[in-house]
């Protein structure tokens, strides 16, 4: 039984790393696949697709894939996409490296990444608030008014910081 579970886990892991299924490899339009990879902000995945399609004995059509990828990159690599991509927190490594593409995209990415980082800070502060609420309940059960008062003041400070972070996001997005 244990060997079956281990085999299932390994199989699931290996298939989750694959960029394409055997069926996809047999029917894919390589130009469309390249375009899709680029417009999703992915680096060139040709070697990964080659590995994924090896079992189906299919070799990706490099010229078609790259033609699609380059067309997708021209569409994707702009300021607006940079903002959207930055808000995901993903790395910009290996994308938008064509002439004239990188500067506009990176400017947008930096703006979006600032929003992403501020949202992470807000999430962290909201977790702190959740934990403070638990501490307040415990302090009330112990009838410790001084501790409850201190925790409420700490909660006010965190709420104030969250409001400030949200204002900063609005300022950046203008």
N, C-alpha and C positions, 0 to 999 in steps of 0.2 A: 504493500500500500504506500509506504513512504517513497519508494522509487517512482511510483506513478505520479505522486504529487510533485516530486523534484523534477521529473520529466516535463510535467505540465507547466511548472513555473519557468523552466529554461525555455520551453517552446514559446510561451507567451512573451518572455523577454526578447527572444530573438525576432519574433514576428513584429513586435512593437517597434523594433529598431529599423525595420524595413520601410523604405520610402514608398514602395509600390507592391501590390500583390501580383501574383503570376498572371491573373486575368487582366489586370491593368496593363501589364507589360505587353500583352498580346494585342491590345486594342488601342494603345496610347497614340496620340498624335504628338510627336516629339516637339514640334514647334509650339503647340499649345501648352505642353508640359513646361517648356522653358519659360514661356510667357507667364504661366501661373506661378512658377517658383520666384520669378523676379518681382511680380506685383504683390506677392506676399512678403516681400522683403527678405527672402532667403538668398544665401549665397548660391553659386553654381553647385547643383547637386548631381552633376553628371556621374561622378565616380560612385556615389551612393545608389543612383538608379542602375548603373551597370551591375553592381553587386546584387541589387534586388532582383534584376531581370535575368541573372545568370542561370538560375534554375529553369527558367522558361526557354533557355538558349536564345535569348534575344539581346542584341547589342544596341544600345541607344544610337540614334542617328545624330551624331555630334553637330554637323552643320545646321540641321533643322532646329535642334534644341537651342544652340547658341543664337540663331537668328531670332527665335522666339524670346529667349532670355534678354537679348539686347533690346528688342522692341519693348518688352515689359519693363526693363530698367529705365528706358527713356520715359515711359509713362509714370513709373513709380517714383523716380528720383527727383522730387520737387519739394518745395518748402512745406506744403500742406501734408504730404505723406510723411515728411520728417517729423512734423508735430504729432501726427497720429501714432507713428512708430515709437517716438520717444515716450509717449504716454503708456506704452506697454512695458517699458523698461528693458526691452531687448537690446542686444549689442548691435552696433552698426558695422562691425568687422566684416569685410569682404562684400559689402554692397555699395552701390552708387560710387564706383571708383572711376567711371568714365569721365572724359574731359568735360568740365563745366557742370557735372552733376553733383559732385560732393559738397561744394560750398553751400548751395541753397538748401540741400537736404539736411546737412549738419546744422545749419542755423535753425531750421525748424525742429530738428531732433533735440537740440539743446533746450529749446523752449518746452517741448513736450516732456522731456526728461525731468525738468524742474518740477513740472506738475506731478509727474509720477512720484518723485522723491517726497514732495510735500504730502501727497496722499498716503504714502507709507508712514510718514510721521503722524498724520492724523489717525491712521489705523492703530499705531502704537499707543497713542494717547487715549484712544477709545478703549483699548484693552486695559490701560491703567485705570480708567474710570470704572470699568467693570469690576476690577479687583478692589478698588476703593469702596464700591458699593457693598461688596462682600464683607470688607473690614468694618464698615459702618454698622452692618447688621450684627456682627459679632460684638462690637463695642456696645451697641444698644442692649444686647442681651446681658452683658456684664454691668450694665448701668454705669458706664464710664463716660460721663458727660464731657469731660475735658478731651478725651481721645476723639469722641464723636465730633466735637467742635473743630478740633485740629484737622480731622479727615475731611470735613465739609469745606474748610478753607483750602485745603489741598485740591479738592475737587473743583472749587471755583477757579483756582489758578489754571488747572488743566483745561477747563472749559474755555477760559479766556484765551489760552494758547491755541486751542483748536479753532476758535473764531478768527484769531489772527492768521493762522495758516490758511484758512478758507478765503480770507480777504486777499492774501498773497496770491492764491491760485486765480482768483478773479482778476487781479491786477495783471498777472502774466498773460491770461487768456484774452485780454482786451487788445 
